Every structure is written in structure tokens, then in C-alpha cells.
Amino acid sequence: MTTMTFNKVDMSKYFRITDIIRPIGNSRSITTDDAPDIGVNIQQIKIDAKVITVKFDMKTSTPQEMETLKHELAGVLNVNEPVKILFDDEPDKYYLGIPIDDVTPDSLTRWFQRSEIKFLIPDGVAHSTTYKKLDSFINATVTSEKVVFDITNNGTTPAYPIITVNHDAENGYIGLVNKDSAMELGKREGEQREVYQQSETLFDYRDQRIVTGYSAAQKNVAILNDTVQRLNSTSRIVDNWGRKHIELANRGGTVGNNAVSLTWDIPNDSSGAGGSLNDYIWWRQVFWLGSANQLGFIKLMVSDESGQFLYGVETYKRQYGLECEYNFMATDGKGGYTMLKRWRFTGTHRNDQNPFNEPRGWSDLRRNDDVVTVYWWGGYHRIVIPQIKGRKSAKIHLALGTLGSAPIVTHMYLDSLLYVKDFVTKYRDIPNRYPAGTEVIVNSEVDTVTVNGLSKISDVVHGSEWLAIPPGKSQLECYFSSFVRDKPRIKIEFEERWL
């Protein structure tokens, strides 16, 4: 007996499949116009969506059980977007589909009924249940000029790859080319200088290295935008979702605001110069509520060489409900601060509500003297702050805090922290858009480019095409800046697809 899973639900609970009708290929829409003498000219060929029909029987012990089962089935089928559909007679494939038309059963008896469901498959293809994976260490030919992959796509239609490029050395350009498409990111040699020129990573506490960063930090001496919170709490390292996090361990009291802080000195660069007017700070945090009555905050702040607050951001939950704030602020030059940007989000697990849920949480700040660029939910906001002009950054501070006796936010963590100083004088004036340690992901499935988890669609050179791997055998060639000391590590993943 054939079984079916719809949106992770085993449908054998509701019916027994008697037949599955899958069209061979897809219907085709052909646009033509009249030829001068005989026949027509083909203008366009479009492959339409697919419709799969599932015929089934429903059987219960009583009529009442039958009606209850039909209501439950209607609830399972009530989806607003295509979901995964799997059939056990095609164990290596799945479809993305949504029910169409009504499902009206033939009542052979009140307790035995027969019907069919039609599923629209908007993208018109079956997807492989596993990704085919290639790695440049194993599956590629590496020369001084390029990295070449020999790829076999056993599907019957193009596949859209996810290409991950991990840099072990500085690089300013990525070119990806096959016989059907070409994509470029960054700048070729000889073009204008990039902001990453002469940059130097002064500390890198990303991923598992956050444990090292935790040990290196000074505790409870932070300089923040205000002194409302008492720095009297404790912190610790915890494991969650396969990652390590810094979290608030114990609150220092239940009156007023209490917090724990960690402070990192910005080291001298390789030329010996201390302080910086050109900061790049990247971090990953989680701010995910467990209930509406939880309150708390995360602050990430920068202070200057004289021990005064310069600028920073805070993630704040200050009242009952699910609404949270993400605020950017800077010194007012008079010992206080000014709130310059305020955004709101909902502190749930959902991607469309919370940029700081478990799978995401990346953010960054870039300072170039009196201009700070703030990242918020896929976009950048450039803010001019005259009060910080000429004042060198010296320390970075993290605070995790509570409000009174309110319950603490369930998941309030710092996972990673990276500090890069731009325009270090020892560097050659060369393109290095992608410093060592940078991860670039080109995702042709959803048409996105990310750099260290942040959206960077602006890196794509005008005229590029999203990559498609044709059916059969083909090659993908990967090019990089000529000055690259070690070729990046490249991973290619794709789902084969069938009409």
C-alpha cells in the first residue's frame, strides 16, 4: 500500500491511497505568430505547473467517526503555501504542493467513502530528498588560475546550487561560471578601492571561540550609555542547539536594573597603533522570549580612550507582551546619550517576526570616524554623529541585564563577536573585500548572497546571472583575485529536480 506524508503528517491516519496520478512531464504553453508562408514561428515556450491527483478510500466504524475524520483531514489540508509532500513509492523525491479544488467524497456507505485530492505543484518539479554535495578538497581540480568542478546532475531540469566559499586568505573577487550562467561578486583587480582595504582582524571570538573571548573579558567594569543598571550579576557559558553562548547566570538583585558585563580592550594593530576611528564589529546574538512577562536587555557598546561612551546598540524588552526594541544610540557630547534609531520586533521563534531567533541573530556596526552604519533586518542605515568625530574607540562592552524581579528572557545570549580595524597602515592598497575567515554563501535556490550571515546582495556585479546547473555533465569554474595566497575552500550543494 502506498503511503503519503503531507507537511510532516502521515496521511495513512486519514485514508488509504488507491491510486496516484502523476502526469508525465508538464503541460507546455507555446506562444506563436504566423510564419510568412507555411506554419508558425515559435515565440515562447513555457513549462506549466504540475497537478498530482491522489485517489483514496476512507473507512471508519461509525458515521460519526467518519465525519470527525473528515473535519480533521480538512484541518491538515488547510495550508496557505506549498508544503513538502512525500510518497513512499518515490522515496528519493519530494514535491512542494498545495491542495486545490474541493474534496467531495462518494458515500458508498456512511462509514466507507471514496474521493480524490488534487495537489498543485507550482514549481512543476520533484526535488531530491537529499542534497548532492561537492567539496573543493575532494571533487575539484585546483590550478593557479581557477578551481574547476566536474558536476553530474541526474535530474531532468536545471538545479540551483548553494555555493559556500570559506576564505583562508584575503580575497576581493569571486567569479562563478558554467556553460549556462555566470556570476561575479566583488571587484576585479584594477578597479576602485574597497572599504576592506588595509583591514586587520584584532580579535575573533566567533562560534566555539566565544569561550576564549569569555575568558579574555573583564567582568562588570563596562562603560554603557547610562548607569541605570548595577553591574552586580554573573555570567557563564552554556550549550544550546549545538552552539556555545554567553548568558546571564544569576541576577544581582530584584530591585531596579541589574546586569553582568564583559569588556574587551581593542588591541593595537600590527603597526603598533592603538585605538581606532574605523571600526567593524560583527556579532551574533539570540533574544527569544519564553513568555510575555519576561523582561531584559542586551547592550553592545563602544567607549573611547578617555573612558567615555561613544555609540552602541541595545536589544530591550521592557514591558508585558511580546514587543521588543532594537535601539541605536550615541553620545550627546555632554555626558549623556541620544537615541538615534529605534526599531521594534516580536520576540518569538518566527523568522518573519524576530531577527534574533535561534537560527539567525547576526548583526554588525561599521564606524568611519563620525559616520556609523547600522545593520537592521537586511538593510543598512548610515548615521552622521558629529559628537564622536576624532574620538578613538578603545573598548567594546557587553551587558546582559534584568529589570526588577521580572522573569529573565529565556534565551538571551551572545554567540559570537568579531572586531576588525579598517585602514591599518601596514597593508598594501589592494582589494580585500573578503578578509581571511570570511564565509560567502551564494544561494541560487532563493537568490541571496550572504557574507558572514549578513545579506550582501550589493556585492553582486551588475549583469550577473543566478547559477543553474544543467542536466547531465557540466563544469563549474571558480575564479578569485590574482593575489590570493591560498584558494578558498568551496562547497557546492544542490537538489536534483525532475519534471
C-alpha positions in Angstrom: 0.0 0.0 0.0 1.4 3.4 -1.0 1.7 5.9 1.8 1.9 9.7 1.8 3.3 12.4 4.1 1.8 15.9 3.8 3.5 18.7 5.7 5.2 16.1 8.0 1.8 14.4 8.7 1.4 10.7 7.9 -1.8 10.7 5.8 -2.5 6.9 6.4 -4.3 8.0 9.6 -7.0 9.5 7.4 -7.2 7.4 4.3 -5.9 4.5 2.2 -4.4 5.5 -1.1 -5.9 3.6 -4.1 -4.1 5.4 -6.9 -1.7 8.3 -7.6 -1.9 10.0 -11.0 1.3 11.9 -11.8 1.4 13.4 -15.3 4.4 12.5 -17.5 6.3 15.8 -17.6 4.3 19.1 -17.5 1.9 20.8 -19.9 3.6 23.4 -22.1 2.3 26.8 -23.2 3.6 27.8 -26.6 3.2 31.3 -28.0 3.4 31.6 -31.7 2.8 34.0 -34.6 2.1 33.5 -38.3 5.1 32.5 -40.5 5.4 34.2 -43.8 4.5 31.2 -45.9 3.8 27.9 -44.1 3.2 27.2 -40.4 4.0 29.4 -37.5 7.0 30.9 -35.6 7.5 29.9 -32.0 7.9 33.0 -29.8 8.0 31.5 -26.3 7.8 28.1 -24.7 6.6 28.0 -21.0 6.5 24.8 -18.9 3.4 25.0 -16.6 2.9 23.8 -13.1 2.1 20.1 -12.3 -1.1 18.7 -10.8 -0.9 15.4 -8.9 -4.2 13.5 -8.2 -4.4 11.2 -5.2 -7.4 8.8 -5.1 -8.3 7.3 -1.7 -10.7 5.4 0.5 -11.8 6.4 4.0 -13.2 3.8 6.4 -14.4 4.1 10.0 -16.6 2.1 12.3 -19.4 4.5 12.6 -20.9 7.5 10.6 -20.0 9.8 13.5 -16.3 8.7 13.3 -16.3 9.4 9.6 -17.5 13.0 10.0 -14.9 13.6 12.7 -12.2 12.2 10.5 -13.2 14.4 7.6 -13.0 17.5 9.8 -9.5 16.5 11.0 -8.4 15.9 7.4 -9.7 19.3 6.3 -7.6 20.9 9.1 -4.4 19.1 7.9 -5.0 20.2 4.3 -5.6 23.8 5.3 -2.3 25.4 4.4 -1.6 28.8 2.9 1.6 28.0 1.0 3.1 24.9 -0.7 4.4 22.3 1.7 6.5 19.2 1.4 4.7 16.1 0.0 6.4 12.7 0.0 5.2 9.3 -1.4 6.8 6.1 -0.4 6.8 4.8 -4.0 9.3 7.7 -4.7 11.4 7.5 -1.6 14.2 9.7 -3.1 11.9 12.6 -4.1 9.5 15.2 -2.6 7.1 17.8 -4.1 6.2 21.2 -2.9 2.4 21.4 -3.2 -0.9 22.8 -2.0 -4.4 21.3 -2.3 -6.7 22.7 -5.0 -10.4 22.2 -5.7 -12.9 20.7 -3.3 -12.6 17.2 -1.9 -16.1 15.7 -2.2 -16.4 12.0 -1.3 -18.7 9.4 -2.9 -20.6 7.8 0.0 -20.6 4.1 -0.6 -21.9 3.9 2.9 -21.9 6.4 5.7 -18.8 4.7 7.2 -17.0 3.9 3.9 -16.3 6.8 1.4 -14.2 7.3 -1.7 -12.7 10.5 -3.1 -9.6 12.2 -4.5 -7.4 15.2 -3.8 -5.7 17.3 -6.4 -2.4 19.0 -5.4 -1.0 21.9 -7.4 2.9 21.7 -7.7 3.6 25.4 -8.5 7.3 24.9 -9.4 6.4 21.9 -11.5 9.1 19.6 -10.4 10.0 16.8 -8.0 13.0 17.5 -5.7 15.6 15.0 -4.5 15.2 14.4 -0.7 19.0 14.8 -0.2 21.4 17.4 -1.4 24.2 16.3 -3.7 27.4 17.7 -2.2 30.8 18.5 -3.7 33.9 19.8 -1.9 36.9 21.5 -3.5 39.3 19.4 -1.3 37.9 16.2 -2.9 35.9 16.9 -6.1 37.8 19.7 -7.8 40.8 20.4 -9.9 42.8 23.4 -8.5 45.2 25.3 -10.7 46.9 28.7 -10.2 44.2 30.3 -12.2 41.0 28.7 -11.1 39.1 25.8 -9.3 37.1 23.5 -11.6 34.3 21.1 -10.5 33.1 18.3 -12.8 29.4 18.1 -11.9 26.8 15.5 -12.8 23.1 16.5 -12.5 21.0 13.3 -12.9 17.8 15.3 -12.8 15.8 16.3 -16.0 15.8 20.1 -15.3 18.4 22.6 -14.1 19.3 22.5 -10.4 20.0 25.7 -8.4 23.1 25.3 -6.3 24.1 26.7 -2.9 27.8 27.6 -3.0 29.7 28.3 0.2 33.1 29.9 -0.1 35.3 30.0 3.0 38.4 32.2 2.8 41.7 31.2 4.4 43.4 34.3 2.9 42.3 37.8 1.8 40.3 38.0 -1.5 38.5 40.7 -3.4 36.7 38.8 -6.1 34.6 35.7 -6.8 33.7 34.6 -10.3 31.4 31.5 -10.9 31.0 30.3 -14.5 29.4 27.3 -16.3 28.1 26.9 -19.8 24.7 28.4 -19.0 25.3 31.1 -16.5 27.9 33.4 -14.9 28.0 35.3 -11.6 30.6 37.8 -10.2 30.9 39.2 -6.7 33.3 41.9 -5.5 35.8 43.8 -7.7 38.4 42.6 -10.2 41.9 43.9 -10.0 42.5 47.4 -11.3 39.1 48.7 -10.2 38.4 51.2 -7.4 39.4 50.6 -3.8 37.1 48.8 -1.4 36.4 49.5 2.3 38.1 46.3 3.3 41.4 47.5 2.0 44.0 47.6 4.8 41.8 46.0 7.3 43.0 43.8 10.2 41.1 41.4 12.5 42.2 42.3 16.0 40.1 39.7 17.8 37.8 36.9 16.5 35.6 35.2 19.1 33.1 33.6 16.6 31.4 30.2 17.2 33.4 28.0 19.5 36.0 30.7 20.1 33.4 32.6 22.1 34.7 30.6 25.1 38.2 32.2 24.6 36.5 35.6 24.3 34.6 35.0 27.6 37.9 34.1 29.4 39.6 37.2 28.0 36.9 39.7 29.0 37.0 41.9 32.1 33.8 41.3 34.2 31.5 44.0 35.5 33.5 47.1 34.5 31.6 48.2 31.4 31.1 51.7 30.2 27.5 51.9 28.9 25.2 54.6 27.6 23.8 55.1 31.1 24.3 54.0 34.7 20.8 52.9 35.3 21.8 49.2 35.7 24.0 48.0 38.6 26.8 45.7 37.3 26.5 43.1 40.0 25.3 39.9 38.3 27.2 36.8 37.0 27.5 35.1 33.6 28.5 31.7 32.3 29.0 29.7 29.1 26.1 27.3 28.1 25.5 24.9 25.2 22.3 25.1 23.2 21.4 24.0 19.7 25.0 22.7 19.2 26.5 26.2 19.9 28.1 27.8 22.9 26.7 31.0 24.3 27.4 33.6 26.9 24.4 34.0 29.1 23.3 35.8 32.3 23.8 33.2 35.1 22.4 34.9 38.2 20.8 38.3 38.7 22.4 40.5 41.2 19.1 41.7 42.8 15.4 42.2 42.3 15.3 46.0 42.8 15.9 48.2 39.8 18.0 47.1 36.8 20.8 44.6 37.4 23.3 43.3 34.8 26.5 41.4 34.2 29.0 42.9 31.8 32.1 41.9 29.8 34.7 44.3 28.4 37.3 43.7 25.7 40.2 46.1 25.0 40.7 46.9 21.3 44.3 45.7 20.8 47.0 47.6 19.0 47.1 46.8 15.3 50.2 45.2 13.7 51.7 48.7 13.1 51.6 49.3 16.8 48.9 52.0 16.6 46.2 51.9 19.4 42.6 53.0 19.2 40.6 53.3 16.1 38.4 55.7 14.1 37.4 52.9 11.8 35.6 50.0 13.5 33.9 47.0 12.1 32.0 45.0 14.8 30.1 41.8 13.9 28.3 39.6 16.4 25.6 37.0 16.7 23.0 37.1 19.5 19.8 35.4 20.5 16.8 37.3 22.1 13.9 34.9 22.2 11.1 35.1 24.8 9.7 32.2 26.6 6.6 34.1 27.9 5.0 37.6 27.7 6.0 38.6 31.2 9.8 38.2 30.7 11.9 41.4 30.7 15.6 42.1 30.0 18.2 43.6 27.7 21.4 43.1 25.8 23.7 46.1 25.3 26.7 46.2 23.0 28.6 49.5 23.4 31.9 51.2 22.4 33.8 53.6 24.6 36.8 55.9 23.8 40.3 56.3 25.2 39.2 58.6 28.0 36.6 56.1 29.3 33.5 57.8 27.8 30.6 56.2 26.0 30.7 56.7 22.2 28.0 54.6 20.5 26.2 51.3 20.6 23.0 49.2 20.3 20.6 47.7 22.8 18.1 44.9 22.4 15.4 45.6 25.0 12.2 44.0 26.4 10.8 46.5 28.9 7.1 45.8 29.3 4.5 43.0 29.3 3.7 41.5 25.9 5.9 40.2 23.0 7.1 43.5 21.6 10.9 44.1 21.8 13.1 47.1 20.8 16.4 47.3 18.9 17.9 50.8 19.5 21.0 52.6 18.2 22.4 55.4 20.3 25.4 57.7 20.6 26.9 60.2 23.0 25.4 63.6 23.1 28.8 65.1 23.9 27.6 66.3 27.3 27.9 63.1 29.3 24.6 61.7 28.2 23.3 59.9 25.1 20.9 60.4 22.2 18.6 57.7 20.8 19.1 57.9 17.1 17.3 54.9 15.7 14.6 52.7 17.2 13.1 49.6 15.6 10.6 47.1 17.0 10.2 43.3 16.6 8.3 40.4 18.1 10.4 38.2 20.3 9.1 34.8 19.1 10.7 31.9 17.2 9.4 33.0 13.8 11.7 34.2 11.1 9.2 36.9 9.9 8.9 38.3 13.4 12.3 38.1 15.1 15.7 38.7 13.5 17.3 37.3 16.7 15.7 33.9 16.8 17.8 30.7 17.2 18.9 30.1 13.5 19.8 33.7 12.9 20.8 36.7 15.1 23.7 38.2 13.0 24.2 42.0 13.1 27.0 44.5 12.6 28.2 48.1 13.1 30.7 49.9 10.9 32.3 53.2 12.0 34.3 55.6 9.8 35.1 58.5 12.1 31.8 60.4 12.5 29.7 58.1 10.4 28.3 54.9 11.8 26.5 52.4 9.5 23.9 50.3 11.4 22.5 46.9 10.2 18.9 46.2 10.8 16.9 43.2 9.2 18.6 43.1 5.8 19.3 46.8 5.4 21.9 49.4 6.3 21.3 52.8 7.9 24.1 55.5 7.6 24.1 58.0 10.5 26.4 61.0 10.9 27.4 61.7 14.6 29.5 64.9 14.9 30.0 64.3 18.7 32.3 61.2 18.0 34.5 62.8 15.3 38.2 62.3 16.1 37.5 60.3 19.3 39.2 56.9 19.0 37.4 53.7 20.0 39.2 51.9 22.8 36.9 49.2 24.3 33.9 47.1 23.5 31.4 46.3 26.2 28.6 43.7 26.5 25.9 43.8 29.2 23.1 41.2 29.8 20.5 42.6 32.2 17.3 42.2 34.1 14.5 44.6 35.2 13.4 44.4 38.8 12.0 41.0 39.8 10.5 40.2 36.4 11.4 36.8 34.9 14.6 36.8 32.7 14.3 36.4 28.9 14.5 32.6 28.3 17.1 32.8 25.5 19.3 35.9 25.9 22.8 35.1 24.6 25.9 36.4 22.8 27.2 33.6 20.5 30.0 35.3 18.5 32.0 38.6 18.4 34.4 39.8 15.8 36.3 43.1 15.7 38.1 44.3 12.5 40.0 47.6 12.3 39.9 49.2 8.8 42.7 51.3 7.2 45.6 49.7 9.1 48.7 51.4 7.6 50.8 48.3 7.2 48.6 46.8 4.5 49.1 47.1 0.8 46.5 49.1 -1.0 44.8 46.1 -2.7 41.2 44.9 -2.9 40.3 42.6 0.0 36.6 42.7 0.3 36.7 39.3 1.8 39.3 39.0 4.7 40.6 35.7 5.9 37.9 33.9 7.9 35.1 35.3 5.7 32.3 33.0 4.6 30.3 33.9 1.5 27.2 31.9 0.5 25.7 32.3 -2.9 22.2 30.7 -2.7 20.7 30.3 -6.2 17.6 28.5 -4.7 16.4 31.7 -3.1 18.5 34.3 -4.9 20.5 35.5 -2.0 24.1 36.4 -1.2 25.3 36.5 2.4 28.7 37.4 3.9 29.2 36.1 7.4 25.5 35.6 7.7 24.5 39.2 6.6 22.7 39.9 3.4 25.2 41.4 0.8 23.3 41.4 -2.5 25.1 44.6 -3.3 28.3 42.6 -3.8 26.8 41.0 -7.0 28.2 42.7 -10.1 25.6 44.1 -12.5 24.8 41.7 -15.3 25.4 38.6 -13.3 23.0 35.6 -13.6 22.0 33.3 -10.8 23.7 30.0 -11.3 21.9 27.0 -12.7 23.4 23.5 -13.1 22.1 21.9 -16.4 21.0 18.3 -16.6 23.8 15.9 -17.4 27.5 16.5 -17.1 28.9 20.0 -16.9 31.8 22.0 -15.3 31.7 24.9 -12.9 34.7 27.2 -12.9 35.6 29.4 -9.9 37.9 32.4 -10.1 39.4 34.7 -7.4 41.7 37.7 -7.2 45.2 37.0 -8.6 46.9 38.0 -5.3 45.1 35.3 -3.3 47.7 33.3 -1.3 45.6 30.2 -0.7 42.5 29.4 -2.8 39.3 29.5 -0.7 37.6 26.2 0.3 34.4 25.7 -1.8 31.4 23.6 -1.1 28.6 23.0 -3.6 25.2 21.6 -2.6 22.2 21.1 -4.9 18.9 19.3 -5.2 18.4 17.4 -8.4 14.9 18.1 -9.9 12.7 16.2 -12.2 9.8 17.2 -14.4 
